[in-house]
Amino acid sequence: MSTATVEDLTEVTAPDRFWNRQRRLGAALVLIGLLATVVFGALATGESARFTLSENAEGAALDIQGQLGAVLFGLVAVGAGVAMLIGVAPRWQTTLLSIGIVGFVVSFLCWQVAGKFLPLVDTVNGTLQLGLPLILGAMAGVLGERSGVVNVAIEAQLLMGAFGAALVGTMAGSVWLGLISAAMGGVLIAAMLAVFAIRFLVDQVVVGMVLNLFALGVTGFLYERLMQPQAQTYNQPPQMPQWRIPGLAEVPVLGPVLFDTNLLVWLALIVVVLIHVALSRTRWGLRTRAVGEHPTAADTVGIRVRGLRYLNVLLGGVVAGIGGAYFTLVATGSFNKNMTSGAGFIALAALIFGRWTPFGAFGAALFFGFAQKLATYLSAVGSPVPSQFLNMLPYVATIIAVAGLVGRVRAPAADGQPYTSG
Amino acid sequence: MANDHIDITVEPGEVHALLGENGAGKSTLMNQLYGLLQPDEGEFLVDGRPRTFRSPRDAIAAGIGMVHQHFMLVPVFTVAENVALGAERTRGGVAGWLDRRRVRREVVEVSERYGLPVDPDALVENLPVGAQQRVEIVKALTRDVDLLILDEPTAVLTPQETDELLTVMRSLTESGKSIVFITHKLKEVKAIADRITVIRRGRTVGTATPETPEDELAALMVGRDVTLEVGKAASQPGREVLTVTGLIVEDDRGVRAVNGVDLSVRAGEVLGIAGVQGNGQTELVEALMGLRAARAGAVTVDGEDLLGMSTKQILRSGVGYVPEDRSLDGVVKEFTVAENLVLDTYDRAPYGNAVKLNPAAIAAAARERVEQFDIRTSSPDAPVSTLSGGNQQKVVVAREMSRPLRLFIAAQPTRGVDVGSIEFIHGRIVRERDSGAAVLVVSSELDEVVALADRVAVMYRGRVLAVVDPQTPREELGLLMAGVTPGADKPADGVTPGAGEPADGAEEEPK
């Protein structure tokens, strides 16, 4: 043997990083928990905070002394953080993190609600309603981005959907034709995005931004020239009917929220489940994921990469367009200039915060919907906390998510990359 | 032009080797057959009937399968999902529910029938390269191919894995399938091929049988008699220049790619690092150059600590560096040859200062280097992208060697480079050694390492398994590359999976 030296192969160890992800998260939870305990606890009055199980001050309620609640739930957050600092099995991590964040939020509520009341049904309902365009917008994002097309134009699709619903809904006098035109409006924007991004290989983020400005300009112009002067004929769409399912609607809290509501809520929930199942279980889903991760590999097994991307972007247009209908057919009775005011960007944030998965994005959209609902509540009760702070939440949360604090955020590998064969 | 009037016939049940050096046009030819590229002229006949292949769909329909040099597998999918992709078995009509059980069964069936062990539920990104290649072959076989194209399949394999692949190829041809085997390695061709077509600069230059002697094949392939030997005198090792102790480096996924490496290189000697791609060589070199943070360990050059320095400081301290991916890290393709030659010194006299450049000095230096390093370019002001791969590499080498060097690090210095340039670059590396620099050469081509090195370090799963003499028998080096140390009969266990991603092949085809 001419071998000169042979190293022995005992395990070489380097010290593990002390500040691993769990410890960083734990430390963050302890910090916000202490903030809640000390600041919210000190500011809260000793009056009772009343959480009613209805849409107003009536009926059954949960009461807690404000100061006590703020301190108690702040300590819950601290406790969850300490547990993570000490170290727990990875499968408990998400649970502890959720407990910590909920503790922080409830502590905040105890401070704010002390001496007043918070109707839970109204809060949950508002969360879901405000979350609707975010959920549907984020699902449009999931459809496009899982197949490799970045969709920054969700805002434009929502706006076009809202506009189309108002215009056609009023002219035809039918809320259902309005809904269909909302979808068409979304598809119109999606088609432009698809042609520029897939056919002409233009930078997808740039196209998306241009389309946002385009939609803003076109709808704004038509609103001023057409809708405003003749609101009767062009801008008074019928409203989506409330459907009540007898029996189920009697269930406390969830009943009135889920079973005494409009079609859009059910549609949104169905779309989320459908996309989740289809992505993981069907041929379409397998191919979509392949095209988003490694388009060349998909091409070499005979998949039409561009065709599939067109399909998904257009489907996304349908979904986001329907999300836009929320603004004119549910929330308010008419179209207004720039009425989506950034909801599409929050939907995009929800998509990223939810790590490009349907359920993740759904959860994030609900969370952001809750933040918006809370903002309205706070300004209604005259809270000293500026509601703008809560409106900032989606963006701050997304920055934290993208910075990798909450977990590894990984986009589909080929997201945003145009595909040219050969 | 990558292909110029090529004629080739493949008979049923034969292994037809397509032999040619890097960049000869072998892959281009096969990509046309597989529908990824379109020929300008000429036609393909399958079973005597003319067929056109507008896309891989047509090729698959005609019973053609291809294992690409860069694997076409989705890393985040399981083996079964990768196999199913594009030819999914579904239930429920238009809904298209995936029939996962059936795919699993097919994978197991095919892998047992042809001796290709794969786990249908493993994630592809966690598999070593050899296993990924088996997945690719299984994928092609489940599609009932009659003709299987293997594009440089052995570039990423150890000698032992290569033998296993050859066995699989034999069992395939026995069951009546034809194989086109693309390679530039003569030994493998002689071991397996029934017929050989040699391609040079996009033309068929001859056909041969496995009985043809190796030197004759080599001469056909490169167009003249070549010696792979590098003419060099015995080394005169001096002081220890580079010392690496206990180095630990993680790859992008946080997996330990370099796991406790100790090395030293003396002035006036070449240390070659051999090993199958993806065993930590890339990360090792990146850590040495300050391009990747090290988790632990020490790296010194003449006693100076390198680990705390920026890449710029390391270059300025007398380290020359030829990166492994030329087009990504070696040159700025849009820049001219002259500009690329001063990428490291543009802000120093005489080429410029912190504020402005001195075009006259840059041009003069460029003319001199183009002359010295035999860089074939229409002008020093031509964009570097207009040069051939070999000449682009000479630009990189010329730039790195125009500073006084204590240490020269070359990663895959001749990848995708023509034979003439290889000889030139090898000669230059030896000259650098003889002028007293310490030289570290990393290459996945064992021939190159053995030809250049005075000592050979074999890397396996992030470790240096052994440092041996370049005269060590090939079989022993091969075993070391597979992780078998003398005296042990099992592959050594590392903590790092050998290679997570499909490693780059050796070939860059002109388009």
Interface residues (C-beta under 8 A of the other chain):
Chain A: M1 S2 T3 A4 T5 V6 E7 L9 E11 V12 A14 P15 R281 T282 R283 W284 L286 R287 R289 A290 E293 H294 T296 A297 A298 D299 T300 V301 G302 I303 A413 S421 G422
Chain B: N31 Y34 L36 L37 Q38 S55 P56 R57 I60 M66 H68 M72 L73 V74 P75 V76 F77 E81 N82 A84 L85 G86 A87 E88 T90 A95 G96 W97 L98 K139 G246 I248 R256 N259 G260 D262 R295 A296 R455 R463 V464 L465 A466 V467 V468 D469 Q471 T472 P473 E476 T485 P486 G487 A492 D493 G494 V495
